[in-house]
Amino acid sequence: MSGVSDLFFDEFYAELETAMEDYVNLEHDLEPPRLADELADRWHPYIFGDRNPGEVLISVDGGVQISRFAYGGFVAVARACALTHAPGDGRRLTKRVKIQIQEVYDNRDRGFIPGYARTISEYKAAAGAAREALDRGLKPVVLMDGSLYMGRFPYATREYHHHPSLIIELLDSVADLRTLARNHNFPLVGISKDSSVFYFHMELLKVALFRAGHPRIRMLVGDASSPFDLRLKLGILEEQDRVALESFLDRRPLCDSALVHLCTKSQGYTHPLLIAPSLYRSGSEGGALYKRLELNLPQETADAVITSLRRFLSSPPVAVFYWKPAPNSRPFRVDVSGHSLGRSKPLIPSEGNYLLETPDHRSMKGVINHLHYWYCNDVEYNIPLKQADVLAHFDRNLYTTKYEPFIINRLERAGVDILGTRRNLREMKA
């Protein structure tokens, strides 16, 4: 035993042993990934090249904290910074803060709203820094920490009732930066270190099914977002189709990052995959959403929201590819605005996701050269992003001792009766 002194540790250790008995570990008898050949055909070894000296890197990161009060009171405070790294000019700092104050009664909204606020602050900081660089005659390369793709689109009418102005600001801030990047032809990039999506996996599966002479099955799996979704569909397929499809499914599905990690031995990158807006991936057409908003919202609000939605959906699509900076490193997911790959027009619903089988390698290598230049290790991985993370990190203690008292004071000055939640009051007395 570890000698840990804790009231619950003995029960924890016993339950851990039980949980491990129930856990089926397939590591020792796994077959090679069944999509390994398809991935190999879309893998490009990378030879380091010099970054463009005429471009300046702008690294962007942010943080968010929240306050909860009795009877639904809710505040989200997000802050973000953009660091411009110009050769011979040191670092320039652009800062933005977004505060959302309102009553929130739904736990879903308590999860969504802080993320929206953080995205707004990050995209506004990035756009501000990019405009400043352009005004100085420089060409920016904007590097965001995390994905550029809005994987969970705000599609519920309830959200547009509850916080329409926040969603409008969210959509406008994202569209503004994407449009700015397209109009001035500079790269907009997001890098994710721990992505576990199946976008690339599913597209390779569709290609493999088509190559093997199963176009009908390929169409059947078109709406599935992961191998787990596919297994739920096996029971409704005819026997012949079910057997054919199962032959392409791994016993343990591999997310994109794991697939690239297991199937590649060199430093390099994959073909890019254009991602359709998640509004379309969910099967909802934009027009249907517009109609719901017109029926359920005040006319002025519906008009404002629809204008922002149209602007967002008309901006360039996001492309995803995977990059390994060293033969033994784990892959990173890299998102890039489609205009850098010659794809400025938005994806239409009928297209869905699709692989660029003849990508613009020159543009991709231009982005990768910047990433490779700043790469340090698998944990911190990028020096400028690490610097932005240190500056933007929003410590909970800092928030509750320095920021939150000003929020409470300002609310009380406005005549708001602030009551702390019982949980917070109990923790303060502890």
TORZAPA-203689 format. One record per residue (C-alpha): x, y, z; residue number from 1; residue in one letter. Coordinates in steps of 0.001 Angstrom, whole numbers, m for minus. Each point is the difference from the previous one (the first is absolute). Layout:
(rec (X,Y,Z),NUM,A)
...
// end
This chain:
(rec (0,0,0),1,M)
(rec (1190,3554,m650),2,S)
(rec (m251,1188,3604),3,G)
(rec (m2440,2750,m991),4,V)
(rec (m1947,1263,3001),5,S)
(rec (m3523,882,m1091),6,D)
(rec (m3465,m918,1239),7,L)
(rec (m1053,m1499,m3345),8,F)
(rec (3288,m1346,m1338),9,F)
(rec (m532,m3678,914),10,D)
(rec (m3380,7,m1758),11,E)
(rec (1532,1823,m2963),12,F)
(rec (2781,m2567,m376),13,Y)
(rec (m2412,m2941,205),14,A)
(rec (m2306,1568,m2595),15,E)
(rec (2983,700,m2275),16,L)
(rec (849,m3700,m40),17,E)
(rec (m3644,m836,m817),18,T)
(rec (m119,2574,m2767),19,A)
(rec (3181,m1406,m1550),20,M)
(rec (m1476,m3499,m24),21,E)
(rec (m2974,1351,m1981),22,D)
(rec (2186,1989,m2379),23,Y)
(rec (710,m1851,m3229),24,V)
(rec (3494,883,m1159),25,N)
(rec (417,m759,m3689),26,L)
(rec (3536,1341,m345),27,E)
(rec (1665,m3434,m311),28,H)
(rec (m2216,m1547,m2656),29,D)
(rec (m827,2992,m2155),30,L)
(rec (444,m396,m3719),31,E)
(rec (1623,2778,m2058),32,P)
(rec (m2471,2829,m655),33,P)
(rec (m2176,m893,m2972),34,R)
(rec (333,3465,m1494),35,L)
(rec (3800,m11,145),36,A)
(rec (405,m249,m3787),37,D)
(rec (m2451,2818,m660),38,E)
(rec (1863,2197,2465),39,L)
(rec (3381,m896,m1506),40,A)
(rec (m1242,1188,m3400),41,D)
(rec (m764,3389,1544),42,R)
(rec (3134,460,2092),43,W)
(rec (2743,2386,m1082),44,H)
(rec (3474,m108,1604),45,P)
(rec (1125,3481,921),46,Y)
(rec (3408,1545,m640),47,I)
(rec (584,3120,2057),48,F)
(rec (m91,3262,m1911),49,G)
(rec (594,3600,1018),50,D)
(rec (m3002,2013,1093),51,R)
(rec (m923,3035,m2046),52,N)
(rec (1997,2922,1480),53,P)
(rec (m2711,2405,m1155),54,G)
(rec (m2589,m1591,2306),55,E)
(rec (m478,655,3715),56,V)
(rec (m1486,m2564,2339),57,L)
(rec (m2902,1033,2252),58,I)
(rec (m668,m2510,2802),59,S)
(rec (m3388,130,1734),60,V)
(rec (m1358,m1560,3185),61,D)
(rec (m2589,795,2647),62,G)
(rec (m1610,m1018,3262),63,G)
(rec (m3393,270,1691),64,V)
(rec (m1429,m12,3511),65,Q)
(rec (m3577,105,1280),66,I)
(rec (m2001,1163,3010),67,S)
(rec (m3269,m1590,1061),68,R)
(rec (m2481,1656,2328),69,F)
(rec (m3259,m1120,1549),70,A)
(rec (m3153,m211,m2108),71,Y)
(rec (1789,m248,m3353),72,G)
(rec (2441,2900,167),73,G)
(rec (2919,m722,m2342),74,F)
(rec (3088,1854,m1217),75,V)
(rec (2612,m1201,m2485),76,A)
(rec (3247,1954,m351),77,V)
(rec (2308,m904,m2876),78,A)
(rec (3322,1535,m904),79,R)
(rec (2379,m621,m2867),80,A)
(rec (3259,1287,m1353),81,C)
(rec (1671,m29,m3407),82,A)
(rec (3807,205,m122),83,L)
(rec (1559,1309,m3210),84,T)
(rec (3513,m1349,m531),85,H)
(rec (1682,2289,m2556),86,A)
(rec (3705,m599,m720),87,P)
(rec (2098,2751,1555),88,G)
(rec (m3055,1628,1565),89,D)
(rec (m549,m2049,3139),90,G)
(rec (m3551,m955,952),91,R)
(rec (m3133,2113,m258),92,R)
(rec (m2974,m805,2220),93,L)
(rec (m3676,363,m945),94,T)
(rec (m2580,m651,2749),95,K)
(rec (m3757,m462,80),96,R)
(rec (m2538,m758,2773),97,V)
(rec (m3591,m1208,m368),98,K)
(rec (m2495,2,2896),99,I)
(rec (m3454,m1612,m144),100,Q)
(rec (m2423,734,2868),101,I)
(rec (m3481,m1507,124),102,Q)
(rec (m2255,m2495,1742),103,E)
(rec (759,m3566,m1085),104,V)
(rec (m2257,m2848,1100),105,Y)
(rec (1020,m2822,m2340),106,D)
(rec (3160,m1975,732),107,N)
(rec (619,m317,m3736),108,R)
(rec (234,3781,m288),109,D)
(rec (2343,166,2976),110,R)
(rec (2316,m2185,m2063),111,G)
(rec (m441,1719,m3376),112,F)
(rec (119,3678,982),113,I)
(rec (3561,47,1445),114,P)
(rec (1293,m1687,m3173),115,G)
(rec (m1758,2541,m2192),116,Y)
(rec (1434,2869,2046),117,A)
(rec (3521,m1405,m229),118,R)
(rec (m265,m500,m3768),119,T)
(rec (m1209,3582,m439),120,I)
(rec (2928,1416,1973),121,S)
(rec (2530,m2159,m1864),122,E)
(rec (m1284,808,m3473),123,Y)
(rec (m261,3710,748),124,K)
(rec (3553,58,1365),125,A)
(rec (1222,m1882,m3083),126,A)
(rec (m1819,2337,m2406),127,A)
(rec (1309,3065,1819),128,G)
(rec (3591,m1236,m150),129,A)
(rec (m344,m1001,m3649),130,A)
(rec (m1370,3416,m977),131,R)
(rec (2848,1721,1822),132,E)
(rec (2539,m2161,m1831),133,A)
(rec (m1650,723,m3353),134,L)
(rec (8,3742,753),135,D)
(rec (3764,m250,534),136,R)
(rec (433,m1650,m3390),137,G)
(rec (592,m3488,1437),138,L)
(rec (m1597,m3293,m1005),139,K)
(rec (m1295,m1869,3055),140,P)
(rec (m262,m3716,647),141,V)
(rec (m2645,m344,2731),142,V)
(rec (445,m3083,2192),143,L)
(rec (m2875,m825,2377),144,M)
(rec (303,m2448,2878),145,D)
(rec (m2615,m2652,m755),146,G)
(rec (m2319,m760,m2876),147,S)
(rec (m1366,2507,m2512),148,L)
(rec (m3006,m2242,m580),149,Y)
(rec (m3206,584,1949),150,M)
(rec (m724,m3648,738),151,G)
(rec (m3098,766,2027),152,R)
(rec (m2032,2561,m1929),153,F)
(rec (m2685,1954,1943),154,P)
(rec (m3017,m1483,m1748),155,Y)
(rec (m2566,m147,2829),156,A)
(rec (m2711,2653,m201),157,T)
(rec (145,172,3811),158,R)
(rec (3490,1497,m179),159,E)
(rec (m1072,2754,m2381),160,Y)
(rec (m2811,872,2406),161,H)
(rec (2270,100,3035),162,H)
(rec (3188,1720,m1221),163,H)
(rec (m479,1222,m3588),164,P)
(rec (2413,2942,288),165,S)
(rec (2786,m2310,1196),166,L)
(rec (m516,m2386,m2929),167,I)
(rec (m67,2921,m2440),168,I)
(rec (3306,1258,1415),169,E)
(rec (1441,m3522,m142),170,L)
(rec (m927,m542,m3646),171,L)
(rec (1096,3511,m1016),172,D)
(rec (3397,m258,1718),173,S)
(rec (794,m3322,m1697),174,V)
(rec (m1238,1185,m3407),175,A)
(rec (1915,3278,366),176,D)
(rec (3360,m1708,502),177,L)
(rec (m589,m2598,m2724),178,R)
(rec (m1077,2695,m2465),179,T)
(rec (2944,2217,941),180,L)
(rec (2403,m2903,m600),181,A)
(rec (m1607,m783,m3363),182,R)
(rec (m110,3601,m1204),183,N)
(rec (3663,624,886),184,H)
(rec (1126,m3531,m890),185,N)
(rec (1758,m849,3251),186,F)
(rec (m78,m3439,1706),187,P)
(rec (m2393,m579,2894),188,L)
(rec (1058,m3128,1897),189,V)
(rec (m1110,m1891,3112),190,G)
(rec (2031,m2750,1646),191,I)
(rec (m1449,m2667,2320),192,S)
(rec (2304,m2181,2047),193,K)
(rec (m2528,m2540,1330),194,D)
(rec (m2707,m330,m2651),195,S)
(rec (m2077,m3212,12),196,S)
(rec (m2365,547,m2942),197,V)
(rec (m699,m2488,m2823),198,F)
(rec (m327,2395,m2974),199,Y)
(rec (2982,m1364,m1930),200,F)
(rec (m690,m3600,1020),201,H)
(rec (m3550,138,m1357),202,M)
(rec (1028,1579,m3269),203,E)
(rec (2686,m2646,m560),204,L)
(rec (m2615,m2669,739),205,L)
(rec (m2285,1407,m2697),206,K)
(rec (2867,8,m2501),207,V)
(rec (901,m3594,902),208,A)
(rec (m3603,m1176,m431),209,L)
(rec (m256,1662,m3382),210,F)
(rec (3315,m1474,m1186),211,R)
(rec (m1106,m3461,1124),212,A)
(rec (m3117,228,m2134),213,G)
(rec (m2521,861,2714),214,H)
(rec (m1322,3412,m1097),215,P)
(rec (m3440,m744,1437),216,R)
(rec (1419,m721,3467),217,I)
(rec (2125,3105,m316),218,R)
(rec (m3192,2004,m407),219,M)
(rec (m1600,m1743,2989),220,L)
(rec (2827,1049,2318),221,V)
(rec (133,3550,m1348),222,G)
(rec (m1842,1532,2963),223,D)
(rec (1886,m1869,2725),224,A)
(rec (2428,2116,2017),225,S)
(rec (2069,m2868,1439),226,S)
(rec (476,m3799,m118),227,P)
(rec (m2150,m175,3139),228,F)
(rec (m2916,1484,m1941),229,D)
(rec (590,m2548,m2739),230,L)
(rec (m200,m2938,2389),231,R)
(rec (m3411,1236,1095),232,L)
(rec (m1101,m229,m3635),233,K)
(rec (1250,m3547,m587),234,L)
(rec (m3185,m1531,1316),235,G)
(rec (m2169,1680,m2642),236,I)
(rec (2196,m1016,m2953),237,L)
(rec (m578,m3007,m2177),238,E)
(rec (2260,m2952,797),239,E)
(rec (2195,469,m3074),240,Q)
(rec (526,3693,686),241,D)
(rec (611,m588,3689),242,R)
(rec (2732,m2568,m625),243,V)
(rec (1638,2224,m2604),244,A)
(rec (9,3021,2301),245,L)
(rec (1291,m1908,3028),246,E)
(rec (3080,m1014,m1973),247,S)
(rec (1043,3668,m72),248,F)
(rec (m592,722,3689),249,L)
(rec (2746,m392,2600),250,D)
(rec (m806,m1891,3193),251,R)
(rec (1029,3092,1916),252,R)
(rec (m738,3141,m2033),253,P)
(rec (2923,2375,m322),254,L)
(rec (m553,3743,56),255,C)
(rec (1868,2029,m2613),256,D)
(rec (3010,775,2201),257,S)
(rec (408,m3638,1078),258,A)
(rec (m328,m1216,m3595),259,L)
(rec (2729,2373,m1197),260,V)
(rec (2192,m854,2981),261,H)
(rec (m188,m3758,m629),262,L)
(rec (262,70,m3791),263,C)
(rec (2826,2481,m659),264,T)
(rec (3713,m230,706),265,K)
(rec (1345,3248,m1448),266,S)
(rec (m551,3664,706),267,Q)
(rec (m2571,1332,m2400),268,G)
(rec (m3647,893,m532),269,Y)
(rec (m3227,m1382,m1449),270,T)
(rec (m2229,1203,m2794),271,H)
(rec (m2337,2740,1248),272,P)
(rec (m3674,m715,561),273,L)
(rec (m2565,2753,m545),274,L)
(rec (m2599,m55,2795),275,I)
(rec (m3597,1020,m607),276,A)
(rec (m1616,2158,2699),277,P)
(rec (m1328,m2189,2810),278,S)
(rec (m3436,1510,m592),279,L)
(rec (m32,m1974,m3240),280,Y)
(rec (1667,m3070,1500),281,R)
(rec (m2935,m285,2376),282,S)
(rec (m2333,m214,m2974),283,G)
(rec (m1551,3454,492),284,S)
(rec (m74,2299,m2988),285,E)
(rec (722,3668,616),286,G)
(rec (m3395,940,m1421),287,G)
(rec (m1803,m2177,2533),288,A)
(rec (1815,1745,2846),289,L)
(rec (m882,3413,m1421),290,Y)
(rec (m3674,m950,m135),291,K)
(rec (20,m1218,3603),292,R)
(rec (1584,3251,1134),293,L)
(rec (m2505,2098,m1937),294,E)
(rec (m2881,m1919,1570),295,L)
(rec (1278,62,3576),296,N)
(rec (1903,3273,456),297,L)
(rec (m1043,3658,m132),298,P)
(rec (424,1234,m3566),299,Q)
(rec (2857,2390,780),300,E)
(rec (1929,m2682,1898),301,T)
(rec (m617,m2623,m2696),302,A)
(rec (1220,2373,m2723),303,D)
(rec (3198,808,1906),304,A)
(rec (753,m3656,748),305,V)
(rec (m656,m1138,m3567),306,I)
(rec (2258,2740,m1373),307,T)
(rec (2832,m1246,2226),308,S)
(rec (m696,m3629,m900),309,L)
(rec (131,778,m3718),310,R)
(rec (3269,1859,422),311,R)
(rec (1523,m2840,2023),312,F)
(rec (m1120,m2680,m2470),313,L)
(rec (1312,2005,m2961),314,S)
(rec (3546,202,1403),315,S)
(rec (2713,m2408,m1217),316,P)
(rec (m221,m3590,1281),317,P)
(rec (2453,m1586,2415),318,V)
(rec (2426,m2675,m1180),319,A)
(rec (1566,m2536,2378),320,V)
(rec (3262,m1880,m398),321,F)
(rec (2359,m1866,2328),322,Y)
(rec (3657,875,458),323,W)
(rec (2858,m1875,1655),324,K)
(rec (2956,2307,734),325,P)
(rec (2380,m2929,657),326,A)
(rec (m49,m3748,m795),327,P)
(rec (m594,m976,3641),328,N)
(rec (m2291,2854,995),329,S)
(rec (m3747,m232,322),330,R)
(rec (m2019,1701,m2751),331,P)
(rec (m1681,3351,358),332,F)
(rec (m3275,927,m1587),333,R)
(rec (379,3154,m2085),334,V)
(rec (m2995,2035,m1189),335,D)
(rec (470,2555,m2753),336,V)
(rec (m2449,2343,m1663),337,S)
(rec (m873,m1424,m3414),338,G)
(rec (942,3153,m1923),339,H)
(rec (3685,m849,551),340,S)
(rec (m612,m3207,m1975),341,L)
(rec (m1874,1739,m2796),342,G)
(rec (m3432,m744,1521),343,R)
(rec (m1563,3354,835),344,S)
(rec (m3605,m913,m757),345,K)
(rec (m2019,m1542,2836),346,P)
(rec (m983,m3630,m157),347,L)
(rec (m3594,m638,m1011),348,I)
(rec (m2116,m2548,1924),349,P)
(rec (19,m2622,m2749),350,S)
(rec (3811,m121,m87),351,E)
(rec (666,m892,3631),352,G)
(rec (3617,m727,954),353,N)
(rec (2465,m961,m2678),354,Y)
(rec (3700,m658,m432),355,L)
(rec (2124,2240,m2179),356,L)
(rec (1766,m2700,m1984),357,E)
(rec (2185,2564,m1808),358,T)
(rec (788,2496,2773),359,P)
(rec (2027,3172,m384),360,D)
(rec (3204,m1329,1583),361,H)
(rec (1768,3338,m338),362,R)
(rec (m2579,1746,2187),363,S)
(rec (m59,m2877,2495),364,M)
(rec (3784,m51,268),365,K)
(rec (m15,3750,571),366,G)
(rec (m2151,m568,3096),367,V)
(rec (1961,m3060,1126),368,I)
(rec (3312,1852,m341),369,N)
(rec (m1216,2480,2615),370,H)
(rec (m1256,m2776,2293),371,L)
(rec (3229,m1953,m381),372,H)
(rec (2179,3046,650),373,Y)
(rec (m1681,667,3347),374,W)
(rec (m459,m3647,1020),375,Y)
(rec (1817,m911,3226),376,C)
(rec (m1492,m3231,1426),377,N)
(rec (m3197,m2037,170),378,D)
(rec (m1247,1702,3167),379,V)
(rec (618,3726,m478),380,E)
(rec (385,m624,m3764),381,Y)
(rec (m27,3639,m1117),382,N)
(rec (1910,2822,1672),383,I)
(rec (m2243,2918,m1089),384,P)
(rec (m3178,m1863,1008),385,L)
(rec (1590,m891,3339),386,K)
(rec (778,3677,574),387,Q)
(rec (m3570,1001,m843),388,A)
(rec (m1326,m2742,2296),389,D)
(rec (2086,1284,2935),390,V)
(rec (m1308,3549,m471),391,L)
(rec (m3646,m951,m579),392,A)
(rec (m246,m2708,2676),393,H)
(rec (m2880,958,2298),394,F)
(rec (713,m1325,3474),395,D)
(rec (m3077,m708,2123),396,R)
(rec (1529,1556,3107),397,N)
(rec (916,3148,m1936),398,L)
(rec (m3566,225,m1275),399,Y)
(rec (m1741,m478,3358),400,T)
(rec (2303,2371,1914),401,T)
(rec (532,2777,m2563),402,K)
(rec (m2649,m111,m2730),403,Y)
(rec (m3119,m1374,1677),404,E)
(rec (m163,2609,2797),405,P)
(rec (m203,2761,m2635),406,F)
(rec (m2787,m1872,m1799),407,I)
(rec (m2000,m389,3207),408,I)
(rec (565,3644,951),409,N)
(rec (m1117,1217,m3424),410,R)
(rec (m3122,m2148,66),411,L)
(rec (m910,1254,3466),412,E)
(rec (502,3611,m1112),413,R)
(rec (m2488,m713,m2798),414,A)
(rec (m2554,m1122,2576),415,G)
(rec (373,m3731,m530),416,V)
(rec (m495,m2060,3156),417,D)
(rec (2950,m2391,m99),418,I)
(rec (m358,m3232,1913),419,L)
(rec (2744,m2579,m149),420,G)
(rec (m895,m3615,m615),421,T)
(rec (m95,m2126,3142),422,R)
(rec (2932,m2040,m1328),423,R)
(rec (2176,3094,m416),424,N)
(rec (m954,1351,3402),425,L)
(rec (828,m3355,1601),426,R)
(rec (3389,m126,m1725),427,E)
(rec (801,3554,1155),428,M)
(rec (m607,m1022,3614),429,K)
(rec (2054,m3173,m269),430,A)
// end
